[in-house]
Amino acid sequence: MPDLSLDATSDTPVYRQIVEQIRSLVEGGGLPAGERLPTVRRLADSLGVNRNTVSRAYATLRELGVLETRAGGGTAVATRPPLRTDELDDHHDLAAAVRHAVRSGLTPEEVRDLAHDLARRATTEVRALFVECNEERARAFAEELSRRLDTDVRPALITELDEASADRDLVVTTFFHLAEVRRWAHLAPREVATVAVVVAPHVRTLARVADLPPAARVGVRYSTAHQAEQVRDWFLAAGLADVVVVPHDGPVPPELAVLVVPSEDPGLAGGAGPDTTVVEFGNVLDEGSIRMVGEVMAEMRGRATS
């Protein structure tokens, strides 16, 4: 191990000087992963400092992930990368939380049990994927599920299922794509749970549609044909008689009274005539569907810990 240089006149505590120099040697390659360090006694004797000082420095470096205790005794440079700056901040946050819990009256055993329970839940967290054929919708619904369920839901396109699901436990989609997703899951190399949600028109969209005259000629323009057809059928069922699909890569008919585009992709209104009213069709996830996804995740977590 390279020699360490301590400054007894420095304002930096001696143990902290040892921590900083060993960490610098590890990060700079002067101490490679797996290399054993001197025992606490040997390093203390060579530096002319108290053994408790070296012991404290080693303990701090182990907490930071720089050093590790080897089976059979001894201390060595950790084989995994040391904590990054953002991880170090998390470490300090955790230490502060523990101190706060103790000052609030919790015993060390209660803090230990609470931390163990939280860590167990974190290791069994269900990693979900929301897939759609439209990138904007997938992103919007994944963000909503992540926020509402306080979990990690990643968006992806149907065509990206193989790659995007590599580290996912659950695939969420709409009922329109459920059969397709389940066919994929049946052939997937590992077991992945699937669940479908209901997507409903936003109340603002309902109000805008109710104000349209029954004879109004309405165009529906989405980036995918099936989504445009879904919305068209919904408008027809709502009582509008003249509703057509406008291809996203074609011109907007000038005679349209209304052009409906998705709220997540308002740029599709480009090309609409000055006499055409643009209505952004907003979709939301059904509340019951959100609760159902949460229940599925809770059940999966329960199976993982049982």
N, C-alpha and C positions, 0 to 999 in steps of 0.2 A: 504494500500500500504506500503511495507517495506520502512524503512528510507533510504534516499540517503545521501552519505557522499561526501561533496565537499572540495576541497583543493585550497584555495585562493592563495597559493604560486606556484601552478602548472603552467607550460607553456601551458597546454591545456585550452582553453577558458571554462568558466563556463557552457555555454549552451551545449558545446560538452561533458562535463563531465556528464551532465544530460542525454543527448542522449545516451551515451555509457552505463550508468548504467541502464537506463530503458530498453534498448535493451537487455542487458545481463540478466535482470530479466525475460523478456518475453521468451527469448530463453532457459533459464534454468528452466522455469516453475514456477518461483516465482510470475509472474503475468499471470494468465490464460487468455485465449481468452474470450473476452466479459467483463472483469472486468473494472469497471469505475475508472478513475484516478481523483485525486483532480482537482478542477478548477485551472486556471492559478493563480488567486489571492491567493487561499489557499496554493498552493505549493510554490509560491514565498514568502509568509509570513513565512511559516514553515522553508524554507531554508535561509531566510534573504537575498534574492536577488531581483533584479529588475524584475517586471512583464514581461517586454519585453524579458528578458533573457529566462524565462520559456516559453513564447509564441513562441519564435524562436525555442526552443528545441522541443516543441510539433509539430510545423509546419514541422520541419525536419523529425521527426518520422512518421508523416502522409505521407510525400513524400516517405519515405522508406517502407511504408506498414506495419509499426509496430503498429501504432495507427490509429484510424478512428473516425470521428465525428458522433455521434449518432443522429437520428431524435429527434427533440425537444431540442437539445443542449447537451453539455457534450462530453467528450473525453473518449474513451475506447480502450482496447487492441483489435486489429483487429482480426476478426474471420477467415481471410485467413492467410496463412503463410507469414511472412515477406520476403522481398527480399533476395534472395541468393546473394553470392558474385558476380557471373557473371551477375545477374540482376542489382546489384548495379552499376557495371561498365557501363551497358547500361543506367542507370539513369544519371550517370555523363556525358556520351556521349550525351544524349539528352539535358542536361543543357548546355553543351558546344555548341551544335548546335544552340540552341535558342539564346545564347549570340552572336554567330557569325552572325546569321541572323539579330539581332538588330543592331549590329555594321556595318552591310552591308547596312543599311538604311531602313529595313523593320519596319513598325510600329507594336506595340503589337497586334493590331487587325489583321494585315496581317499574323503575325506569328501564331496567334490563328487559323485563317481560313485555313492556310496551314497545320498546325498540325491536324486539324479536318479532312481535306480531306485525308491526309495520313492515319490517324487512321481508317477512314471509309473504305478506300480501303483494309487495313490490315484485318479488321473484315469480309470483304466479299471475301477474297482470296479463290480461287477455289482449293480445295485439290484433287489432282488427283492420280490415281493408274495405273501403266502400268503392264499389265498381259501378260504372255507368258507361254508356257509349259516348257521352258528352263530357269533355274535360271540365268545363265550367261547373256543370251540375255535380259532378263527382267531387270537385274541390269544395263547393259550397256545402254539400250535405255531410262530407267528412268533417269539415270544420264545425258544423253544428253538432254532430254527434260527439266529437271530441270535447266540445265545450259543455254540452248538457250532461254527459256521462263522466266527465273528468277522467278521460282515458286517451290513449293514442289510437286514433283512427286515421289511416293514410288513404288518400284518394288514388284511383287508378282507372284506366280504361279497360273495357272488357278484353281488348286485344292484348293487354299487358299482364293478364292474369298469371301466366306461368312465372314470369320474372318477379312481379310485384308481390306475389304471395309467398315468396321463399321463406320469409321469417314471420309470417302471419298465422294466427290460430283460427281466425273467424273472417269469413267474407260476407259482407252485407251488400245487398243490392235492392233494386225495386222489383215488384212482382212481375213487371214486364220481362225482366231478364232472369228471373229465378230459374226457369227450366234450363236455360243455357248455362248458367253458373253451376247448377247441380250436375249437369252432364259433364262439365269440366271437372268438378270435384270427384265424380265417380272414377275418372281416369287419372286423377292426380297421383303422383308417386307417394304422397303421404296424406294422412287424414286431415281434412280441413272442414270445419263446421260452416254451414251456410244458413243465412236467414234473410228474409225479404221484409221491406218496409213499404208503407203506403205513402205516396206523395199526393198531396192535395193542393188545390188552388188557394193562394193567399186570399184573405178576406178582401183586400183592396182590389184584387182581380175580379172577384165575384161582383163587387160593387160596380166596377167599370163595365162589365159585361151586362149587368142588369140595366144599365143606362143606354145600351145600344138599341137602336130601332130594329125591329124584327126583319125589315127588308134591307138592312145595310149589307153591302157586299164586303165580306171580311176575308182578308188573306192571312195565312199563318206561315211564318217563316222561321225555321229552325235549322241548325247545322246538320241535323240528321233527319231523314225522311220519316222514320217511324215516330219520332217525337212530334213532328208537325202533324202527322196523321192522328196521333193521340189527342192533341189539343183540338184539332179540327172536329173530331168525333165528339169531344166534350162540348164544344160550342153548338154542334148540331143537336145534341141531346138537351142543351139548355134552351132550345127553341129558335135559334137562328137558322134561316133557311138557305142562305147563300154564303157558304164558307169554302174557300179553296186553299190548297197548299201551294205556296210560292217557293220554288227551289232556291236554296241559299246561294247558288252560283248563277242564278238567272236574274233577269230584270224584274222590277216590281211593277205590276200592271197599274197604269195611271188611273184607272177607273175605281180603284179600291177606296171605299170610304174609311176603312180601318185596316191597319197592318199590325198583327200581333207578333211580337218577338219575345224571347225569353229574357227575364229581368237580369239573368246572370251574363247575358251576351247582347247588350243593347245595340252594339255595332251592327247587328243584322238589319237594323232599320235604315241603313244607308241605301239611298236610291229611291226612298219613298217620295211621292209627289207632294207639292205644297198643300194640296187639298186632302191629303190622306192623314188621318189621325193615327198616331202610333200608340199602341197599348202594350206595355211591358207585362208579360204574363209571369207573375211570381208564384213559385211553388214552395211549399213548406212540408216538413216531415210531420206526419200525423203523430199526435201526442201519445196515443196508445202504442204506436210502433216504437217510439223512442223508449218508452217504459219496457216494452217487450225485449228490445235489444239489451237493455241494462240487465234484465232478468236472465237472459241467456248468458251474458258475461258472468254474472254472479254464480250461476250454476256451474259454468266451466271452471271458475276459480275454486269452487267448492270441491269439484272432482279432483282438481290438481293437488289439493291439500289433504284429501282424505286418505 
